[in-house]
Amino acid sequence: MDIKNIHCLLIADHTIDQLGAILKSSDDAPVVKATIAHFDQVQQILMNPALSCWKEGANAALVWTRPERAIDAFRRILSRERVTQEDLLAEVDEFASLILRASDRVEAVFVPLWTMPAWWRGTGGLELKSRPGAIGAVRALMLMNARLAEKLESNSKIHLLDASRWMASAGRNATNPKLWLMTKALYSLEVFKDAAADIKAILRGIAGLSKKLIVLDLDDTLWGGVVGENGWEGVALGGHDPVGESFADFQRALKGLKNTGVILAIVSKNDEKTAVSAIRENPEMVLKDSDFAGWRINWLDKATNIKELAEELNLGHDSIIFIDDNPAERARVKESLPLVTVPDWPADKMLYTQALHALRLFDRPSVTDEDMGRTDMYVAERQRTEAKSSSVSMEDWLASLQLKVTYEPLGPGNIKRAAQLFNKTNQMNLTTRRLTEAELLAWGQEKNHAMYAYRVADRFGDYGLTGIASVEVNNGEATVTDFLLSCRVMGRGVEKGMLTTLLDFAKKLGAKKTTAKYIESKRNKPCHDYFKDESGLPKNDAATEFWWTHDQDFPTPSHITLVQGDGSAVAEPTLAGS
């Protein structure tokens, strides 16, 4: 999705103009063009793609409904009529099918979960009970939201929104029955502001703009007090002290983010030996040294240290957030590195966890196994670098890695990570073609097409799924359609292993020649350089087409073990879709 060109169709059974105005505001990126669909015609709009509102160029949609309006069985429950759970959920299934159908028309659909006004309590505790033929309204609402989430979960375009949090934040003023009767505006401005902020956060995540690295100070940030003066035994962390408990809670919140793929690092003015010893030896530390992808613990300028860390981890400044209790250090980083996000931080240390959870900086459309293990990958990379420095030659180092490249066809087990990689990789990317999950799977299933995902591991650890390559064969000619590889494994021979599988596939289908056509982008020159060197053609910097004939073998590098997805020795390539 083009973050600079987002047009959202707002579909609702209540007046929603204020939300449209807030989405258009430039105070919080991205700016979203909003079109308001006809009032209270949700089902009709979702069912009919021929309506004019769908023809105005919207690439996103919001579907926001009242539970009693969207699900008639719930209206009858509120009226104390007898309704079975089966009938209730059947209606939810029908509503979910409408949303699924509409998702084919746009790139993203946002669906706030159903809520009731804070002032509504019905018959109190009875609303959570059920008996034959009768369901309490609160219990029914819980079942409806759970069923809706279940039915929509498999569609990566659809994003559910926790509207109950917006209601809780606005309190009893979230809804106003008088305003509803007069204008059909159900929610307050505060609710719409929260809704818009969440929608924009998800849009940034879809575009790959969520923050990837949290750089943290140590003293009075991860623990209370100065470790250099008090020793690790004297800092406030854990225990029965409220401030110490708050730092432990803050570390647990950070570890939770780390476990979803957010990288943690340290930049602190401290003696490195003392600080690292505190991290390793203090039994109250929730975060261990293995939870940090890197650190700069010295007495140098923090802005300079952050810049060096970003280069080491190969991350852009716009993917970094810096957290420090010291306002002077925050100001220094904000001034020197304007792309780094530096949030204001509470002076009250017991509010750190709340401040972290309030940030809308880490939203992503999905979390893969590779995301969750990202810090482990960086730690392993540090060990590889150390091994490289002790090797006599590049060849010796590559051989010592014991690299294994596993290739497998695209499928349900790898499609989320594959789509993530496909739409984010820029440097080693032959054409920078962008496809959705469904488009990737469909392309790979076409006759005479092969699309492989590549996993890389070595003796230090698993890089995860890091490459995608595809080839198509038509009339005895083969074309490399996609070829992309994460920068984490570039230059280690993995590229040649990938090319081997494509040429092998083409040769087995009778192709006499395979061609790779390079499409230049702002950042994919490394891919051009690789194909220029690998094709064996004259080293022409302007060349955009490379080819290989199949009258000779194309062996895998000796330092790489190339295997198929089940771990067996390389077998004959199979025809996708057969």
N, C-alpha and C positions, 0 to 999 in steps of 0.2 A: 504493500500500500504506500502510495506517495504521500508522505507526511505533509507536504505543502499543498496538496490538492484533495482535501477530504470534504465530501458533501454527504451529509447525513439526513435521511428522511425520518422525521419524528412521527411515530404512529401511536396514538393514545386515545383513551376514552375519557380524558379529562383535559382541561386547558393547559397547554404546555409551552405557550409562547415565551415565557420567561426563561425556560431552559434553552430554547433556541437562541435567545439574545446572549445568554452567558457563554454558550458554545462559540459564538462568533467573536467574543471578546479576545483581544490580544494580550491580556494580562497574564495568561497561562497558556503556553504553547501545547498543542498546535491550535491555530485558528481553524474553526470548523464552520463551513457553510451549512446552514440548517434550513430545511424545508419542512413546513408543518403540513401533514396530511389532513384530509377532511376529518373533522371531529367525530369521534365515537363510531367509526366505521372500520374497526380493527380487523374483524374477520373478513369482511369484503375486500379490504385492501390486501391482506395477506394472500387471499385466494386468487386474485385477479392480476396477473402481470401486465395486462394490457392497459391498466389505468394510467392516466397521464402522470400521476405522481412518480411512477416508476420510470418514466421516460425522460426525466429531467436531469439525468446524469448522476444520481446518488450512488456512491460506492460503499455506503454504510447505512444501517437502519437501526432505530431504537423502537422497541415494542414494549410499551408501558401500560399495563392494564390494572383495573381494580378487580380483585378476585371474584366479587359477586357479579360483575359484569362479564368477565371472560368465561367463568364457569357457572352455568345456571344451577347446577347441583349445590354449589356453595351458597347461592342466593336462597335456595330453599332450606338449607341448613340454618341460615340466619333467621328464616321465618319459622323455624321449629317444625319443619315438615320432616317426614321420615325419608331418609336417604341412605342407601347402602354405600359402603366403602367402594365396592366394585363399580357402582354407577358413577361415583365421584371421580375415581381415577380414570375411568373410561373417557370422561369428558376432558380431563387433563391430557390424556394421550392424543385426543383429537386436536386440541389446541397446539400441542407440541408439533404435530404433523404439519400444521399450517406454518409454523415458524421455520421448520426444516425446509418446507417447499420454498418459502420466501428467501431463504439463505442462498439459493442458487442465483439470485439476481444481484447480489452485492458481495463485497469482500469481508464484511464484518456485520454481525447483528448483536445488539446489546439488549438484554432482557432483565429488567429489575424484577427480583422475586416479589411475590405478593406479601402485603402487610395489611394490618388493621390499624386504625388510629390509636394513639396512646391512651386517649380517654375512654376507648371502648373496652369494657370488661365483661360484658354479657352476664352470665350467671356465675362468674368467678371460677372456682376450681372445677365445676361441672363441665366447663368448656374444654377441658383436657381429657374427659372421659368418653367412652363409647359404650353403647349397648346395642343389641340386635336392632338393625334398622335405623339407628340414630347415632350421630357422631357429634361431639362437641365442636364448636367452630374453631377454636384454637388448635385442637388436635387435627381437624380437617385441613387447616391451613398448613400445618407442618407436613402432613402427608402429601398435599398438593405440591409444595415446593420441592420436597424430596423426589417426587415422581417426575416433575418437570426437569429437574437437574439430571436425573437418570436418563430420560429420553433424549436430552439434548447433548449429553456429555461427549458422544463420539464425533460430533461435528465441530471441527477446530475453528470454524468461522464464528460460532456462537459463543458469546461471553455473558455469563450470568452476573448480575450485580446485586450486592447485598444491600437492598433498600432499607432493611431494618436498622442498619447502622446510621443511615441518614436520619431516620425518624428519631432514633435515640439521641443523636447529637442535637437535633432541633428541639427535643423535648415535647411538652404538651402542645406547643405552638406549631408543631410540624404540619398539622392539619387544622383547618378552621371550618366547621360546618356552616357558619353564616356565609363565608366567602364562597363555599361550594354552591350554596343555594342561589347566590347572587350572580356568580360569574362562571360557575363550573370549573373554577381553579381549585384543585384539591389540596395542593401542597404549598408550603411557604417558600419564600425566597431562599432561606437557609438550606432547605432540602434540595432545591434545584442547584444551588452552588456546590453542594457536596456531590450531587449526581454528576454534574458537568466535570468536576475535578477527577472523579473516578473514571469517567469515560475517556477523558484526555490522557490519563495515566495509562490506560490500556492501549490506546492508540499509539502512544509513544513506545510501549512495549512491543506491539505488533511491528512497528517500524524498526525495531532493534535498538531503540534509544534508551532503554532502561539502564540504570547504573550497574556496573559490573564489579567495581572495586571500592571497598571502604578502607580508607587510610585512617588509622587511629593513633592518637597520642596515648601515653601510658599513665603518667602521674595525674591523679584527679580526673582521669577519663576512663581507664579500665579498672583502676583501684583508687582508693582515697589516700592522699598523702604522697610524700616524695620518697621513693624507694632508696635513693642514694643517701638520704639522711637517716631514715628509720630502719632500713633493711626490710626484706620481705615480711619478716615477722611483725613489723610495726605498721604496715599499711592496713587500711580499712577494706576488708573484703570478706563477705560471707559472715558466718557466726550469727549471734543474736543481736548485733548492733544494727539499727535500721539503715544507717548509711552503708555499712558493709553489705547488708542484704541487698540493697538497691544496686550496688555494683555487680554483685553476683547475678541478679536478675538481668541487668544490662548485658552481661557477657552471655547469658543463656539466649537472649534475644538475638545477639550477633551470631551465635553459633547456629541458631535456627536459620538465619539468612544464609550462612555459609553452607549449610546442608541443602539449600536449594540452588546452589551454584554461584552465589555472590562471593567474591574473593575478599579476604581480609589481609591487611598488611599494616605494619607499624612504622610510623615516623615519630621519633621521640628524641628529645635532648636529654641524654642520659649516658652513663657508662654502660657500654654494651654488655660486658661480662656480668655486671650487677643486675641489669634488667632481665637478661635472658635467664640468669639463675633464678630470679624471682618467678618468672613464668613457669620454669620447670620444677621448682622445688616447693612453691606455695601450694599446699593441698587444697586450698579454697579456690584455686584458679579453675574456672570452667573451661576457658580457652587454653589450649596447650600450644607449644611452639609449632606442632604439626598442623595447627589450624590456620597458620599464617603463610601465605604464599611467598612473602619476603619481608624484609625490614631494613630500615636505615636508623640505627640507634647510635647517635654521635652528637657532637656539639655544633654541627654545621647548620646552615640555613634550611628550614623545613621545605620551602618551595623548591629549592635545588634538589633536595632528597626525594621529593615527590616526583619531580621530573625524571630523575634517574630510575626510580622504581617503575614508572610508567614505561620507560624504554625497555627495562629488563623484562617486564611482563607483556610487552608488545600491546599496550592498551592506549587508546587515545585519551587525552585529558578530559574530554566531554563524557567519558564513562566513569569518572572518578568522583567520589564524595569524600570530603575531609572532615573529620570530627575531632575537635580539640576544645578543651574547657577554657583555654586562654584566648580572650578576644583579640589580643594583639597578634598572636600567631595566626588566627583566622583571617584577620585583616591583611596580613602580609601575604598569605597564600591567595586570597581573593584578588589582591592587586596584581600579583606576579603571574598567576595562572588563571586568567579570567574564565576559561572553559571548565575548570574544576568547580564542582558544586560545593559550597561551604555554607551549610545551614547555620543560622543563629542557634546557639546551644544554651539550655537553661542554666542559670547560676545555681539553682537548687539541684543537687546531685541525685536526689530521690525522684526526679522527673526525667532522668535520662531515658529510661525504657519507654515511657510514654512518648517522648520526643522522637525516638527512633521509629516506633510503630506508626506515628502520624505522618511520616514521610511517604509521599506517593512517588517513589523513585525506583521501585524494584518490580513493578508489574511486568509480567511476561505472559504470552498466550499459553505457554506450556513449560514443563520442566522435564528434562530428559535425564537418563542415567549419567550421561556425560556432564551435564550441568552439576549434578549432585557430587560428582567426583572431581570437579575442576581443581580444587586446591591440592588434592593428592597429585594431580598431574603436574602442577607447578613445583611441588616439592620434589617429585621424581626428576623433573627437568633440571633442578638445581644439582641433583646427584649426577645427572648425565654430564653437565658442564664441568663438574669437578673431575669426572672420569676422563673427559676430553683433554683437560689441561695436563693430565698425567700420561696421556698416550704419546707414543713416539710419532705417529703419523695419522692422517685422517683415515686412511684405510684400516689401520689397527683399531682406531676408535669405533668406526662403523662395525667392524667385525665383532668387537667386544660387546656391542649393544644387543646382539642376538635378536634382531628385528624379525617379527612375524607379521605378515600382511594377510588378513583374512578377507576374502571378497564373497559377497552374497547378493542375491537379487533383492530389489526393494519389496517390502511387504509390511504388514501391520506392525511387526515387531520393531522396525527401524524407521518407519516413515516420518515420525515426528522429528527425530533428530536429523534425518536426511533433509527434510524440508527446511529446517532451521539453518543447516549448513548451506544448502543450495541458495538460499535467499540472503545470506550474509557474507559469503566468501567473495572477496574482491581481487586479491593479488594473484593467486594461482587459480585463475578462472578463464577458460578459453573464450567463452562468449558472453559471460555474465547474464545468461538467460535466467529468468525468474519464473518459477511455477509453484502452484499450490500443491498441497499433499495429494489431492484428488487428481490433479493434472499430471503429477509425477508418476503415480501408480498407473494411470491410463496410458501414458506414453510407453512405459516399460512393458505393457501387456500387448502392444501392437505387434503384428507379425514382422519378423526379421529385425526386431529391436532388442537390444540388451541394455539394461541400466543396472549397474552394480554399485553397492555401497561397500566401502573399504574400512576395515577396523585395523588399527595398528597397535602393537604391543612390543615391549622389549623387556630385558631383565630387570629394569627399574620400575616398570609399571605399565598400565594400560592407558593409551592415549584416547581410547574410545573410537567412535565412528568419525573419521577425519577426512574421508574422500568420497566423491561420487564421480562416476564416469559412464558415458553411454555411447553406443555406436548403432548405426542402422545400415543395413545392407540392401541395396536395390540394383537389380540388373548387373550383378557382378562387381559393383562399385560400393565400397564401404566409406562411411563418413563418421568421424568422431563428432558427436553432437554436443556433448558436455564433457568437461574435464576440469574438476576443481578439487582443491586440496587445502586443508587447514595449514596456515603458516607454521603451526607447531611442529610439523614433520617435514617441511620442505627441505630439500637438499640432502636427504638421507637415502635416496634411491627408491623411495616409495612410489614416486612418479613413474619410474620405469616399470615397476611391478604392475601398476595400474594399466599402463599402456600395453603390457604383455597380454593381459586378459582381453583387452579390446581387440588387438590384432589376432589373437588366437580365435576369438569368436568369429571375426570376419573371415578368416582363412577357412574355418570349418564349414562356413556357409558358401564357400566357393569364390569369395572375392579375390581378385587379382591385385587389388591396390586399395589402400586405405588413406583417406585424406582428412586432414584436420585444418579447418578454416578459422583463423584467429580474428576476433572482432575486438578492436582496441577500445579500452575504456580509460578512465583517468588513473586507475590503480593496477591494472593487470599486466604491466610490462614484464614482471617475473615469469608469467606464463609464456609470453612471447619468447623470452630468452631461453626458456627450457626447450620449447619445441624447435626453436632455431638450432640449438646445439644437438638435440636428440635425433632430428630427422636425417642427419647426414648430408643435407643439402648445403650448397655454398652459404657461408655465413653472411646473409643479407639482412641488415637491420630493418629494411623496409618490407620484407616478405611477410605476407599474411596467409599464405597457404603452404602447408607442409604435407608430405606424403611418404608412404612406405610401400614397397612392392612385396609380395608374399612369396617370392622365389628364394628367400633366405629366412633363417630363424631369427627370432628376437628374444634372446634369453633374459631371464630374470637375473639381477645382480647376485653375485655369489654370497653376499652377506645377508640376503633376505630369504626367508622361507615363505613361499606363497601357497596358501591353502584355501580351500573352499569353506563355505559357511559352517559345515558340520565338523570342521577340524581335520578332515581326511586329506590325503595327498591330492594334489591338483588333478581334477578329472576333466573329461571332455566338457566344453561349454555347452549349455543347453539353450534351446531357442525360447526366448521369452514369449509367453502366451501359448506355448504348446502344451 
